[in-house]
């Protein structure tokens, strides 16, 4: 099912238990929230009265060409047994964003305090996630890459300001000594913190969902 956490923002979740409490009413529990990369849409809290869409076999993905992404179009919907010009049809303006193509946020950005390190270049590492359905496999050594190529950007932050953007084609990147001195005026050491935002890149969608983390030294 999907819940509209805010206008146009939908969280996908799974329900482990649905208890009937009245005609047409259920108490849902054992929820798996933020599924299919929608963790950024989790409401805190989700507003009362939010719209809910149940997923079943009637749900059919729209086949939208890449060239149409980001372009508003008028969609008409109604009974399949009637022509689209029939008065029973309704019209809705909709701009497809292609969110299904957006790379998921990365996971498990390594905290430097977990391993001993000398002051110097900082290796920033993480675990890649994947949009591919095969990524749910419990036996594969690594999730499949769902993009044309593997690419990431890591933003070094000072509040909301981006001090530097590091690019890499692997699931790690080094924040070099010279870069730390230029950005921070000193090398990172015990007691310091560093705010980062990591994004996987897609040739079709662009930047994926961000993973924000504060490293502690």
C-alpha positions in Angstrom: 0.0 0.0 0.0 1.0 3.6 -0.4 0.2 6.6 1.9 0.4 10.2 0.9 2.6 11.8 3.6 2.3 15.2 2.0 0.8 16.5 -1.3 2.4 14.5 -4.1 4.8 12.6 -1.7 4.0 8.9 -1.2 5.4 6.3 1.2 5.2 2.7 0.2 4.7 0.2 3.1 3.9 -3.4 3.7 1.4 -4.6 6.3 2.0 -7.7 8.4 -1.4 -7.8 10.1 -4.8 -6.4 9.4 -7.3 -6.7 12.2 -11.0 -6.0 11.4 -12.4 -3.7 14.1 -15.6 -2.5 12.3 -17.4 -2.9 9.0 -14.9 -1.6 6.4 -12.3 -0.7 9.1 -9.1 -2.4 10.0 -6.3 -1.9 12.5 -2.9 -2.3 10.7 0.2 -3.4 12.5 3.6 -4.9 11.9 4.3 -2.3 9.3 7.4 -2.3 7.1 7.8 1.4 6.3 9.7 3.3 3.6 9.7 0.4 1.1 11.1 0.7 -2.4 13.3 3.6 -1.6 10.5 5.8 -0.1 12.1 6.2 3.4 12.4 9.9 2.7 8.7 10.2 2.5 7.9 8.7 5.9 5.7 11.2 7.7 6.6 12.2 11.3 3.8 11.7 11.9 1.8 10.9 8.8 -1.2 13.3 9.0 -4.6 11.9 10.0 -6.9 11.5 7.0 -4.0 11.0 4.6 -4.9 9.3 1.3 -4.1 5.6 1.0 -3.8 3.5 -2.2 -4.0 -0.3 -1.9 -1.8 -2.3 -4.3 -3.4 -5.3 -6.1 -3.4 -7.0 -9.4 -5.4 -4.1 -10.9 -2.4 -1.8 -10.6 -0.7 -1.5 -14.0 2.5 0.6 -14.5 2.2 3.3 -17.1 4.7 2.9 -19.9 6.0 6.5 -20.3 8.9 7.2 -22.8 12.0 8.8 -21.3 11.5 11.9 -23.4 8.1 12.5 -21.7 9.6 12.7 -18.1 9.1 16.1 -16.6 6.6 17.2 -19.2 3.0 17.9 -18.1 0.3 16.0 -20.0 -3.5 15.7 -19.7 -4.6 12.2 -18.8 -8.1 10.9 -19.4 -9.5 8.0 -17.5 -12.7 6.2 -17.4 -14.5 2.9 -18.1 -12.5 0.7 -20.5 -15.8 -0.3 -22.2 -16.4 3.3 -23.4 -14.5 5.5 -25.8 -12.2 8.2 -24.3 -14.5 11.0 -25.6 -17.4 9.6 -23.5 -18.7 12.0 -20.8 -18.0 9.4 -18.1 -14.2 10.1 -18.6 -12.4 12.5 -16.4 -9.3 14.5 -17.2 -6.3 15.1 -14.9 -3.1 17.0 -15.5 0.0 15.0 -14.4 3.7 15.5 -14.8 5.6 12.1 -14.6 8.9 12.5 -12.7 10.2 9.0 -13.1 10.8 8.4 -9.4 10.9 4.7 -10.1 14.2 5.3 -11.9 15.7 7.2 -9.0 18.6 5.3 -7.3 18.0 4.4 -3.7 20.0 6.1 -1.0 23.2 4.3 0.0 23.4 2.6 3.4 25.8 2.0 6.3 28.2 5.0 5.8 31.1 3.9 7.9 31.8 5.8 11.1 35.5 6.5 11.6 35.4 5.9 15.3 34.8 2.2 14.7 38.4 1.6 13.6 41.7 3.1 14.7 43.1 5.7 12.2 45.9 8.2 12.0 45.1 11.8 11.1 45.3 12.3 7.3 43.2 11.3 4.3 39.8 10.1 5.4 38.3 7.1 3.5 34.5 7.5 3.3 32.8 4.2 2.5 29.2 2.9 2.3 27.1 0.0 1.1 25.3 0.3 -2.3 21.5 -0.4 -2.5 19.7 -1.4 -5.7 16.3 -0.8 -7.3 16.5 -4.3 -8.9 14.0 -6.8 -7.5 16.8 -9.3 -7.3 18.4 -7.2 -4.7 16.2 -8.9 -2.1 18.2 -12.1 -2.6 19.7 -13.4 0.7 22.3 -15.5 -1.1 23.9 -13.1 -3.6 27.2 -11.7 -2.4 26.3 -8.2 -3.7 23.2 -6.5 -4.9 23.0 -6.1 -8.7 23.8 -2.7 -10.2 20.6 -1.3 -11.7 22.3 1.6 -13.5 24.4 1.9 -16.7 27.5 2.5 -14.6 28.4 2.9 -10.9 28.9 6.5 -9.9 28.5 8.6 -6.7 28.8 12.1 -5.4 29.7 12.9 -1.7 29.0 16.4 -0.5 31.0 17.8 2.4 28.7 20.1 4.3 28.9 23.1 6.6 25.3 23.4 7.7 23.3 23.8 4.5 26.4 25.0 2.5 28.3 22.5 0.3 32.0 22.9 0.9 33.1 20.3 -1.6 31.7 17.6 -3.8 33.8 14.4 -4.2 33.1 12.1 -7.1 33.8 8.4 -7.3 33.0 5.3 -9.3 33.3 2.9 -6.4 31.5 2.7 -3.0 34.3 4.7 -1.3 36.1 8.0 -1.8 39.1 9.7 0.0 38.8 13.1 1.5 42.4 14.1 1.1 44.6 16.0 3.5 44.9 19.1 1.2 41.1 19.1 0.8 40.5 19.0 4.5 42.9 21.9 5.1 41.3 24.0 2.3 37.8 23.3 3.5 38.1 23.1 7.3 41.4 24.8 8.1 42.7 21.7 9.9 42.8 18.0 9.7 39.9 16.0 11.2 40.8 14.5 14.5 39.3 13.2 17.8 36.3 15.2 19.0 35.5 16.5 15.5 32.4 15.9 13.4 31.8 16.0 9.7 28.4 16.3 7.9 28.1 14.4 4.6 25.5 13.8 2.0 26.0 10.8 -0.4 24.1 10.2 -3.6 24.2 7.5 -6.3 23.9 8.8 -9.8 21.7 7.6 -12.7 22.2 8.3 -16.4 18.4 8.5 -16.7 17.3 10.2 -13.5 20.4 12.1 -12.3 21.0 12.3 -8.6 19.4 9.6 -6.5 17.9 9.8 -3.0 20.4 11.4 -0.5 21.9 9.6 2.5 22.8 12.3 5.1 25.1 11.3 8.0 27.3 13.0 10.6 30.7 11.3 11.1 32.1 11.4 14.6 35.9 11.2 15.3 
